[in-house]
Amino acid sequence: MEDPFEPRKSKSPKAGKLLAIDAWIDSSLYEAGFKARETWETLTIFFRRFRVSGWRRAIIEVLSEGFTMGAAGSVVMLALALPAFDETVGNWRQQDDFAVTFLDRYGNEIGQRGIIQRDSVPIDEMPDHVIKAVLATEDRRFFEHYGIDFLGLVRAMSENVRANSVVQGGSSITQQLAKNLFLSNERTVERKVKEAFLAVWLEMNLSKSEILQLYLDRAYMGGGTFGIAAAADFYFGKQVKDLNLAEAAMLAGLFKAPAKYAPHINLPAARARANVVLTNLVQGGFMTEGQVLSARLHPADIVDREDRKSPDYFLDWAFEEVKRVAAASGIHSMVARTTIDMNIQQAAEESLEFHLRQHGKEYRVTEGAIVVLETNGAVRAIVGGRDYGASQFNRATRALRQAGSSFKPYVYATAMEHGFTPESVISDGPISWGNWSPKNYGRSYSGRTTLAMALIKSINTVPVRLAKDHLTTAPIKAMAEAMGVESPLESHKTMVLGTSGMTVMDQATGYNVFANGGFAGTRHGIQQILSHSGKVIYDYDRDAPKPKRVLSEQALSAMNSILVQIPEIGTARRSALLGIRSAGKTGTTQSYRDAWYVGFTGNYTAAVWLGNDDFTATREMTGGSLPAMIWQRLMTYAHQNIDIKPIPGIKDPFVDAKTVAEAAKTEKKDSEETVQAVERPPVLSSTTTRLLRQMTDLFSTAPALQTPQEPEKLSAL
């Protein structure tokens, strides 16, 4: 019998080993936990020494939250800046490969773009006072900061507060170079964030001397000149090496406001600005008062340039066109004959400025843009803003603004290509497309109506119903792109009422299809490019792709039969031309932020946009008001002493007396509503009286722009 008190022997050696391992794990975990608790207690006791209370605790909490918000803000700013770095991929260090002299359509020189490398003067060969004048005015701490001068920014802010106006800028030279090289002048927070990051990036990749060299070579200096070398020659007929202190001070004063202080436009203002630069030299410690005294007593004189006005917005766009079509030629210096008509260009600038001065405050609108095309596609004028010197951002070719109801002709043109006619009847009633329920102005509906009347009255529900029930958005998008719209269009259902951003150039190009017999692909700004030896590098008639038909004759005739009624009985009666038949469409966008009128005759197509750079709303300005008035004034001038051509599909190019009389009787308010906004035409007392008054205003205020250099403009009126 087994003794119960005798120790039992293990039946298996493996079981013993497992028990030993288990015991080791248990003891190790216990010891680790004990050590951890002991360490935590030690750390707690240590950090208790730093625990604060009272007002010190409040400061610590604020700093802690500040670091948290700063980290989050840095992530957001970096996300905004990342797209800007795509611009640095190319060979941005080199000067522009092309140096182009531009001529207008008649062969007159109108300006230059690009810079020949030999014209760039190294900064170590420039006079010392030239460099000091620039640094004293633009960036006194240029050699001390790393792209962003925080001390200079604080100083500028304090001076602006003290003066209760903007008297100093806070951007460093590096930031300004980043803007000139990679960005536009559009005033947005996103651009400023990108500018700051790119400034630091430039400091990492370039020396201070290289940054200063690029800045002096690329900055706009007024008078259509870029770079200090070109400005020295234009204003003083000298090389940079020969500039005296007074002349250097005058040039240094141009960097921030070239249009305001350009000496060939306002010599007294330029001299006053130069005097400020001389003061900056003294205050910045670059020179003494005795050294600048002679320059104060003997201010600079300039070469008489007869107040030459350069179509700079057009030249910027044309320069890109030249580089595109002549890139493969291997020739770097050339002469380009453009399509611009300087008379129409000046008339467009005058019409925009005249109406903004007269009515800008009333409508709370500050900016505008215009593009004029001849029906053969030749670009006759580009107005990218009111003042090129104040902002070189081209609102005509680069700004994307919602088109509003001016997009509707693309929808109706698509419908006409799908078998609809102007007489097709469709319901104007409440409609919902998913969770979207667009409304007409006044929440009123017409019931069953024709497509013609729906477009004339700019009814919203009808194009939405066409897209929802008959077309979908895909063919509408394809039609707009085929007609020449290059801006990215959204395929969202709201696009039928013009929520996509479009440029003024896009609008003029698209509508020109209606004026050009249904053909697209004809827009061009360069007629011919030649080398200085006379070799033809490019000729539009020879080298450009042939135009293509995008609208059938049936669809074109149907659309034009509707569009000609809009200036007569629709929302654009202020655009009507005296005795000449025109067609077009108005547009107004969300909260009255953008107002459009795009119209055409058998001779010209013109697109007019008005709005504010900061996207603030105007005071209930519609496309049928100020934009239509600008269009009417411009087109009245453009159609003087030329053969009036009929609009395709419309037999008579002239307005008969019966049509004018009927329009005069139709004195009712036709209204339109976009996705979020309302557009209402002005109430008119008499169409005939109004047109005569506008004609009288035009000839009494507009300058005599016509020149004898226009052989094809025959007297036909």
C-alpha positions in Angstrom: 0.0 0.0 0.0 1.3 3.5 -1.0 2.3 5.8 1.9 0.3 9.0 1.7 3.0 11.0 3.4 5.7 10.1 1.0 6.5 12.8 -1.6 4.9 12.0 -5.0 7.4 11.8 -7.8 6.7 13.6 -11.1 5.2 11.5 -13.7 6.8 13.6 -16.5 9.9 15.8 -16.8 8.1 18.0 -19.3 5.5 18.9 -16.8 8.1 20.1 -14.5 9.7 22.3 -17.1 6.3 23.9 -17.9 5.7 24.6 -14.3 9.1 26.3 -14.0 8.4 28.4 -17.1 5.0 29.5 -15.7 6.5 30.4 -12.4 9.2 32.5 -14.1 6.6 34.4 -16.2 4.5 35.1 -13.1 7.4 36.4 -11.2 8.8 38.4 -14.1 5.4 40.1 -14.7 5.1 40.9 -11.0 8.6 42.3 -10.8 8.0 44.4 -14.0 4.7 45.8 -12.7 6.4 46.6 -9.4 9.2 48.4 -11.2 6.7 50.3 -13.4 4.7 51.5 -10.4 7.9 52.5 -8.7 9.1 54.4 -11.7 5.8 56.1 -12.2 5.8 57.2 -8.6 9.3 58.6 -9.0 8.3 60.5 -12.1 5.2 61.9 -10.4 7.2 63.1 -7.4 9.7 64.7 -9.8 7.1 66.5 -11.9 5.3 67.8 -8.9 8.1 70.2 -8.5 7.0 71.9 -11.8 3.3 72.1 -11.0 2.1 75.6 -10.9 -1.1 77.3 -9.8 -2.8 80.6 -9.9 -1.9 83.0 -12.7 1.1 80.9 -13.7 -1.2 78.0 -14.4 -3.3 80.2 -16.7 -0.2 81.2 -18.7 0.8 77.5 -19.1 -2.7 76.6 -20.3 -2.7 79.4 -22.8 0.7 78.4 -24.1 -0.3 74.8 -24.3 -3.4 75.6 -26.4 -1.4 77.9 -28.5 1.1 75.2 -29.3 -1.7 72.8 -30.2 -3.4 75.3 -32.5 -0.1 76.3 -34.0 0.6 72.6 -34.8 -2.8 72.2 -36.4 -2.4 75.5 -38.3 1.0 74.4 -39.6 -0.5 71.2 -41.0 -3.3 73.2 -42.7 -0.9 75.7 -44.2 1.4 72.9 -45.5 -1.6 71.3 -47.1 -2.5 74.6 -48.8 1.1 75.2 -49.9 1.9 71.7 -51.4 0.2 72.4 -54.8 2.5 75.5 -55.2 5.6 73.4 -55.2 4.5 71.8 -58.5 5.5 75.1 -60.1 9.1 74.6 -59.1 9.5 71.4 -61.1 10.6 73.1 -64.4 13.7 75.0 -65.2 12.6 78.1 -63.3 16.2 79.4 -62.8 16.6 80.3 -66.4 15.4 83.5 -68.0 12.5 83.3 -70.4 13.7 81.6 -73.6 11.8 83.9 -75.8 12.3 87.7 -76.4 9.4 88.9 -78.5 8.6 92.2 -80.1 4.8 92.5 -80.7 3.0 94.3 -83.5 -0.7 95.1 -83.8 -2.8 93.9 -86.7 -1.6 96.9 -88.8 2.1 96.4 -88.2 2.6 99.0 -85.5 4.9 98.1 -82.5 2.9 97.7 -79.3 5.4 96.3 -76.8 7.8 93.5 -75.9 8.0 90.5 -73.7 10.8 88.3 -72.5 14.3 89.3 -71.7 17.4 88.6 -73.7 20.1 87.2 -71.4 22.7 89.7 -72.4 20.4 92.5 -71.3 20.5 91.2 -67.7 23.2 93.2 -65.8 24.8 91.3 -62.9 24.2 93.0 -59.6 28.0 93.2 -58.9 28.2 95.5 -62.0 25.4 97.8 -60.9 26.2 101.0 -59.0 26.1 100.7 -55.3 23.5 103.3 -54.9 21.1 101.4 -57.2 21.2 98.3 -54.9 21.0 100.4 -51.8 17.9 102.4 -53.1 16.1 99.1 -53.8 16.9 97.5 -50.4 16.2 100.6 -48.4 12.7 100.8 -49.9 11.7 97.2 -50.5 13.5 95.1 -47.8 16.1 96.6 -45.5 16.8 93.4 -43.7 17.1 91.4 -46.9 20.5 89.9 -46.0 19.4 89.1 -42.4 16.1 87.2 -42.7 15.4 83.8 -44.2 12.7 84.6 -46.7 10.1 86.1 -44.3 11.0 89.2 -42.3 8.9 89.0 -39.2 10.5 92.1 -37.7 9.9 94.1 -40.9 6.3 92.8 -40.9 5.7 94.1 -37.3 7.3 97.4 -38.2 5.1 97.8 -41.3 2.0 97.0 -39.3 2.9 99.5 -36.6 3.5 102.2 -39.2 0.3 101.5 -41.0 -1.7 101.7 -37.7 0.0 104.9 -36.9 -0.8 106.4 -40.3 -4.3 104.9 -40.3 -3.6 103.6 -43.9 -1.3 101.3 -45.8 2.0 103.1 -46.0 4.4 100.2 -45.8 4.3 96.6 -47.1 5.4 93.6 -45.1 6.5 91.3 -48.0 10.1 90.7 -48.3 12.0 90.7 -51.7 12.0 86.9 -51.6 8.3 86.8 -51.1 7.8 89.2 -54.0 10.0 87.1 -56.2 8.1 83.9 -55.3 4.9 85.7 -56.4 6.5 86.9 -59.7 8.1 83.5 -60.5 5.3 81.0 -59.5 2.1 82.7 -58.5 -0.4 85.3 -59.6 -1.4 88.7 -58.1 -4.8 87.4 -57.1 -5.5 88.5 -53.6 -6.4 85.4 -51.7 -5.3 83.8 -48.4 -4.2 80.7 -50.2 -1.8 82.7 -52.4 -0.2 84.4 -49.4 0.3 81.0 -47.7 1.9 79.6 -50.8 4.0 82.7 -51.2 5.4 82.3 -47.7 6.4 78.7 -48.2 7.9 79.3 -51.6 9.9 82.2 -50.2 11.5 79.9 -47.7 12.0 77.3 -50.5 13.8 80.0 -52.6 16.1 80.8 -49.7 17.0 77.1 -49.5 17.8 76.8 -53.2 19.3 80.2 -54.1 21.9 82.6 -52.7 20.9 86.1 -51.7 22.6 87.5 -54.7 20.7 85.2 -57.0 17.4 86.1 -55.4 18.1 89.8 -55.8 19.3 89.3 -59.4 16.1 87.5 -60.3 14.0 90.1 -58.5 15.6 93.0 -60.4 15.2 91.2 -63.7 11.6 90.1 -63.4 9.7 92.9 -61.6 7.2 94.9 -63.6 8.4 98.5 -63.8 5.5 100.3 -65.6 5.3 101.4 -69.3 5.2 97.7 -70.4 8.8 97.1 -69.1 10.0 94.2 -67.0 13.3 94.4 -65.1 15.4 97.3 -64.0 17.6 97.2 -67.1 14.6 97.7 -69.4 13.2 100.4 -67.2 16.5 102.3 -67.2 16.5 102.3 -71.0 12.8 103.2 -71.3 12.7 106.0 -68.8 16.2 107.5 -69.0 17.7 106.1 -72.2 20.6 104.7 -70.2 22.1 101.5 -69.0 21.8 100.5 -65.4 25.5 101.1 -65.0 25.1 104.8 -65.8 22.2 105.7 -63.5 22.8 108.4 -61.0 21.3 108.5 -57.5 18.2 110.5 -58.4 17.4 108.1 -61.3 18.1 105.1 -59.1 15.7 106.5 -56.5 13.0 107.0 -59.0 13.3 103.4 -60.3 13.4 102.0 -56.8 10.1 103.8 -56.1 8.4 101.8 -59.0 8.5 98.3 -57.6 5.4 98.5 -55.4 3.2 100.8 -57.5 4.5 101.1 -61.1 1.3 102.5 -62.5 0.9 105.1 -59.8 4.4 106.4 -59.9 5.4 105.8 -63.6 7.3 109.0 -64.5 6.1 109.0 -68.1 2.5 109.2 -66.8 2.9 111.3 -63.6 6.3 112.9 -63.3 5.5 114.9 -60.2 4.3 111.8 -58.3 7.4 109.9 -59.5 9.6 112.6 -58.1 7.8 112.7 -54.8 8.1 109.0 -54.5 11.8 109.2 -55.3 12.2 111.7 -52.5 10.6 109.1 -50.2 13.2 106.6 -51.4 16.0 109.0 -50.6 14.5 109.4 -47.1 14.5 105.6 -46.7 18.2 105.5 -47.6 18.9 107.9 -44.7 16.6 106.3 -42.2 17.9 102.8 -43.1 21.5 103.9 -42.5 22.5 103.3 -46.1 23.5 106.9 -46.8 23.7 110.2 -44.9 21.6 113.2 -45.6 24.5 115.0 -47.1 25.0 112.2 -49.7 21.4 112.4 -50.9 21.1 116.2 -50.8 22.2 116.6 -54.4 19.6 114.1 -55.6 16.9 115.9 -53.7 17.9 119.3 -55.3 18.3 117.9 -58.8 15.5 115.3 -59.4 15.6 112.9 -62.4 14.4 113.9 -65.9 13.0 111.3 -68.2 13.0 110.6 -72.0 9.8 111.8 -73.6 7.9 108.6 -74.6 4.7 110.5 -75.6 2.7 108.6 -72.9 2.8 105.3 -74.8 0.1 103.0 -73.5 0.8 99.3 -73.9 -1.9 96.6 -74.0 -0.2 94.7 -71.3 -2.9 92.2 -70.5 -3.1 91.2 -74.1 0.7 91.0 -74.4 0.9 88.7 -71.4 -1.6 86.4 -73.0 -0.1 86.7 -76.5 3.4 85.9 -75.1 2.2 82.6 -73.8 0.6 81.9 -77.2 3.9 82.7 -78.9 5.8 80.3 -76.7 3.2 77.6 -77.4 3.2 77.8 -81.2 6.9 78.6 -81.7 8.5 76.3 -79.0 9.8 73.9 -81.6 11.4 76.5 -83.9 14.6 76.8 -81.9 14.6 80.6 -82.4 14.6 82.7 -79.3 14.3 86.3 -80.5 11.4 87.0 -82.9 8.7 89.4 -84.0 5.0 88.5 -83.6 2.2 90.1 -85.6 -0.8 89.9 -83.4 -4.6 90.3 -84.1 -5.1 93.2 -81.6 -6.9 96.3 -82.9 -5.6 99.1 -80.7 -8.7 101.2 -81.4 -11.1 98.5 -80.2 -8.7 97.8 -77.3 -8.8 101.4 -76.2 -12.6 101.6 -76.7 -12.9 98.5 -74.4 -10.7 100.0 -71.7 -12.6 103.3 -72.0 -16.0 101.7 -71.7 -15.1 99.7 -68.7 -13.5 102.6 -66.9 -16.2 105.0 -67.9 -19.0 102.9 -66.4 -17.1 101.8 -63.3 -16.4 105.5 -62.5 -20.0 106.4 -63.1 -21.7 103.5 -61.4 -19.0 101.5 -59.5 -19.9 102.9 -56.1 -23.6 102.7 -56.8 -23.4 99.0 -57.5 -20.4 98.4 -55.1 -18.3 96.8 -57.9 -14.6 97.5 -58.4 -13.3 95.2 -61.2 -14.1 94.0 -64.7 -12.8 92.2 -67.7 -13.6 92.2 -71.4 -12.6 90.0 -74.4 -13.5 91.0 -78.0 -13.3 88.6 -80.9 -14.0 89.1 -84.5 -16.3 86.4 -85.9 -13.3 84.8 -87.7 -11.8 84.1 -84.3 -9.2 86.9 -84.2 -8.8 88.4 -80.7 -9.2 92.1 -81.1 -9.0 93.2 -77.5 -8.3 91.9 -74.0 -9.0 93.9 -70.8 -7.8 91.9 -67.8 -8.6 94.6 -65.2 -8.8 98.3 -64.6 -5.1 98.9 -63.8 -2.3 96.6 -64.9 0.2 98.5 -62.8 -1.8 97.8 -59.6 -2.4 94.2 -60.5 -1.0 92.1 -63.3 -3.5 89.3 -62.6 -5.4 88.8 -65.9 -9.0 88.5 -65.0 -10.0 87.9 -68.6 -7.9 84.8 -69.2 -7.1 83.4 -65.7 -9.9 84.2 -63.3 -12.6 81.5 -63.0 -15.9 83.0 -62.1 -19.4 81.4 -62.1 -21.2 82.0 -65.3 -24.7 82.0 -63.9 -27.5 82.2 -66.6 -25.0 83.1 -69.3 -24.3 79.3 -69.3 -27.8 78.4 -70.4 -27.2 78.8 -74.2 -24.8 75.8 -74.0 -27.7 73.8 -72.5 -30.2 74.9 -75.1 -27.7 74.3 -78.0 -27.3 70.8 -76.8 -31.1 70.4 -76.8 -31.3 71.8 -80.3 -28.8 69.1 -81.4 -31.0 66.5 -79.8 -34.1 67.3 -81.9 -35.7 70.1 -79.9 -36.8 73.4 -81.6 -37.5 76.9 -80.4 -41.2 76.0 -80.6 -40.9 72.8 -78.5 -43.1 73.0 -75.5 -41.9 72.1 -72.0 -43.3 72.5 -68.5 -42.2 75.4 -66.4 -43.3 74.1 -63.0 -41.8 73.0 -59.7 -39.0 70.5 -60.2 -36.7 68.5 -57.9 -33.6 66.7 -58.8 -32.5 64.7 -55.8 -32.4 67.1 -52.9 -32.1 70.1 -55.3 -35.2 72.2 -56.1 -34.3 75.3 -58.2 -36.9 78.0 -58.3 -37.8 80.9 -60.6 -37.6 84.5 -59.5 -40.6 85.3 -57.4 -41.4 81.6 -57.0 -43.8 82.0 -60.0 -44.2 79.5 -62.9 -45.5 79.9 -66.4 -46.9 76.4 -66.9 -46.3 75.0 -70.4 -44.0 77.3 -72.4 -41.8 77.2 -75.5 -38.0 76.8 -75.3 -37.6 80.1 -77.0 -39.6 82.0 -74.4 -37.9 80.1 -71.6 -34.5 81.3 -72.7 -35.7 84.8 -73.4 -37.2 85.1 -69.9 -34.3 83.1 -68.5 -36.5 80.6 -66.7 -34.6 78.3 -64.4 -36.8 75.2 -64.3 -36.8 74.6 -68.0 -33.0 74.0 -68.6 -33.0 71.8 -65.4 -35.9 69.8 -66.8 -34.1 69.4 -70.1 -31.0 68.1 -68.4 -32.8 65.9 -66.0 -35.4 64.3 -68.2 -33.9 64.4 -71.7 -30.2 65.1 -71.9 -28.2 64.5 -68.6 -25.2 66.7 -67.9 -22.6 64.7 -69.9 -23.6 65.9 -73.4 -24.0 69.5 -72.1 -20.5 69.4 -70.8 -19.2 67.9 -74.0 -21.0 70.6 -76.1 -19.5 73.5 -74.1 -16.0 72.0 -74.4 -16.5 71.4 -78.1 -17.4 75.1 -78.5 -14.1 76.1 -77.0 -14.6 76.2 -73.2 -11.2 75.2 -71.7 -12.0 75.8 -68.0 -12.8 72.6 -66.0 -16.6 72.1 -66.0 -18.3 70.3 -63.2 -20.6 67.4 -64.1 -22.9 68.1 -61.1 -26.5 68.7 -61.9 -26.3 72.4 -60.9 -23.9 73.1 -63.7 -26.9 73.7 -66.1 -27.5 77.0 -64.2 -23.9 78.1 -64.4 -22.2 77.0 -61.2 -18.9 76.1 -62.9 -16.1 78.6 -63.0 -15.3 80.0 -66.5 -13.0 82.6 -67.8 -14.1 85.6 -69.9 -12.0 84.3 -72.7 -13.9 81.0 -72.5 -17.2 82.8 -72.7 -16.2 84.9 -75.7 -14.8 81.8 -77.5 -17.9 79.7 -76.8 -20.4 82.4 -78.0 -18.3 83.1 -81.0 -19.5 79.7 -82.4 -23.0 81.2 -82.7 -21.5 84.2 -84.6 -19.2 82.1 -86.8 -21.7 79.8 -88.4 -21.4 76.9 -85.9 -17.6 76.5 -86.3 -15.1 76.2 -83.4 -11.4 76.3 -83.2 -10.9 79.6 -84.9 -9.8 81.7 -81.9 -6.3 83.1 -82.3 -4.2 86.0 -81.1 -1.1 85.5 -83.3 -1.3 86.0 -87.0 2.4 85.5 -87.9 5.7 85.1 -86.2 9.0 86.0 -88.0 12.6 85.9 -87.1 14.6 89.2 -87.2 16.0 88.0 -90.5 12.5 87.8 -92.0 12.0 84.0 -91.9 8.4 83.0 -91.3 8.3 80.8 -88.2 4.6 80.5 -87.9 1.6 81.6 -90.0 -1.9 81.2 -88.7 -3.4 80.7 -92.2 -0.8 78.1 -93.0 -0.1 76.3 -89.7 -3.2 76.5 -87.6 -5.6 73.5 -87.4 -8.7 73.9 -89.5 -11.9 74.9 -87.8 -14.5 72.2 -87.1 -18.2 72.4 -87.1 -19.8 71.7 -83.7 -23.3 73.1 -84.3 -25.4 71.9 -87.2 -27.0 74.6 -89.3 -30.4 73.7 -87.9 -29.3 74.1 -84.3 -27.4 77.3 -85.1 -30.3 78.9 -86.8 -32.6 77.9 -83.9 -30.3 79.3 -81.2 -29.7 82.6 -83.0 -33.4 83.1 -83.6 -33.8 83.0 -79.8 -30.7 84.9 -78.8 -31.5 87.9 -81.0 -34.7 88.5 -79.1 -33.0 88.8 -75.7 -31.6 92.4 -76.4 -35.0 93.3 -77.8 -37.6 91.9 -75.5 -35.6 90.0 -72.9 -33.2 90.6 -70.0 -30.5 92.5 -72.0 -32.4 95.5 -73.5 -29.6 97.9 -72.3 -27.3 96.1 -74.7 -29.4 96.9 -77.8 -27.4 98.7 -80.6 -29.1 101.5 -82.5 -30.1 100.1 -85.9 -28.0 96.9 -85.7 -29.2 93.5 -84.7 -27.3 91.8 -81.9 -27.8 88.7 -79.8 -26.6 87.6 -76.4 -27.3 86.4 -72.9 -27.1 87.9 -69.4 -25.9 86.1 -66.3 -25.8 86.8 -62.5 -24.5 84.5 -59.8 -24.7 83.8 -56.1 -25.5 86.8 -54.0 -24.8 89.1 -57.0 -21.0 88.2 -56.9 -20.6 88.1 -60.7 -22.5 89.8 -63.5 -22.1 88.9 -67.1 -23.2 89.9 -70.6 -21.9 87.9 -73.5 -23.2 89.1 -76.9 -22.4 89.1 -80.6 -23.3 90.6 -84.0 -22.4 89.4 -87.4 -19.0 91.2 -87.0 -17.9 90.8 -83.4 -18.3 88.8 -80.2 -17.6 90.4 -76.8 -17.8 89.0 -73.3 -18.0 91.4 -70.3 -17.6 90.4 -66.6 -17.9 92.6 -63.6 -17.3 91.7 -59.9 -14.9 92.1 -57.0 -11.5 90.4 -56.6 -12.3 89.3 -53.0 -15.6 87.7 -54.2 -17.7 90.1 -52.1 -21.3 90.7 -53.3 -22.2 93.7 -55.4 -25.2 95.8 -54.7 -27.8 93.8 -56.7 -25.9 94.3 -60.0 -27.2 92.1 -62.8 -25.9 91.2 -66.2 -28.6 93.2 -67.8 -27.5 96.4 -66.1 -23.8 97.6 -66.0 -22.3 94.7 -68.1 -24.9 95.2 -70.8 -24.2 99.0 -70.8 -20.4 98.4 -71.1 -21.0 96.0 -74.0 -23.3 98.5 -75.8 -20.9 101.4 -75.5 -18.0 99.3 -76.8 -19.9 97.7 -79.6 -21.4 101.0 -80.8 -17.8 102.2 -81.4 -16.6 98.9 -82.9 -19.3 99.0 -85.6 -18.6 102.5 -86.9 -17.7 102.7 -90.5 -17.7 99.0 -91.3 -19.8 96.7 -93.4 -22.4 95.3 -91.1 -22.7 91.5 -91.5 -25.8 89.5 -90.7 -25.9 87.1 -87.8 -25.8 83.5 -89.2 -29.4 82.3 -89.6 -30.8 85.8 -89.3 -31.3 87.4 -92.7 -31.4 91.1 -91.9 -28.5 92.6 -89.9 -30.4 95.8 -89.2 -33.2 96.4 -86.7 -36.3 97.6 -88.5 -38.5 100.4 -87.1 -41.3 97.9 -86.3 -39.0 95.9 -84.0 -37.9 99.0 -82.2 -41.4 100.2 -81.7 -42.5 96.8 -80.4 -39.6 96.8 -77.9 -40.5 100.3 -76.8 -44.0 99.1 -76.0 -42.8 96.1 -74.0 -41.9 97.9 -70.8 -42.2 95.1 -68.3 -39.7 93.5 -65.9 -38.4 90.2 -67.1 -36.5 88.4 -64.4 -34.2 85.5 -64.0 -32.8 83.5 -61.1 -29.7 81.4 -61.1 -29.0 78.6 -58.6 -28.9 81.1 -55.8 -29.2 84.6 -57.3 -31.6 86.9 -59.1 -31.1 89.0 -62.2 -33.6 91.7 -63.2 -33.4 94.0 -66.2 -33.8 97.7 -65.7 -37.1 99.4 -66.3 -36.8 101.5 -69.4 -39.0 104.5 -70.4 -38.4 104.2 -74.1 -36.0 102.0 -76.0 -35.5 104.4 -78.8 -34.8 107.4 -76.4 -32.4 105.3 -74.4 -30.4 104.2 -77.4 -30.1 107.8 -78.7 -29.0 109.0 -75.3 -26.3 106.4 -75.1 -25.1 107.2 -78.6 -24.9 110.9 -77.7 -23.0 110.1 -74.5 -20.5 107.9 -76.5 -19.6 110.5 -79.1 -19.4 113.3 -76.5 -17.1 111.5 -74.1 -15.2 108.9 -76.0 -11.8 109.8 -77.5 -11.2 109.9 -81.2 -9.8 106.4 -81.5 -10.2 105.9 -85.2 -7.0 106.1 -87.2 -6.4 106.3 -90.9 -4.5 103.0 -90.7 -7.6 100.9 -91.2 -8.1 100.3 -94.9 -10.8 97.6 -94.5 -13.1 99.8 -92.4 -15.2 101.3 -95.1 -18.0 103.8 -94.6 -21.2 101.9 -94.7 -23.5 103.5 -92.2 
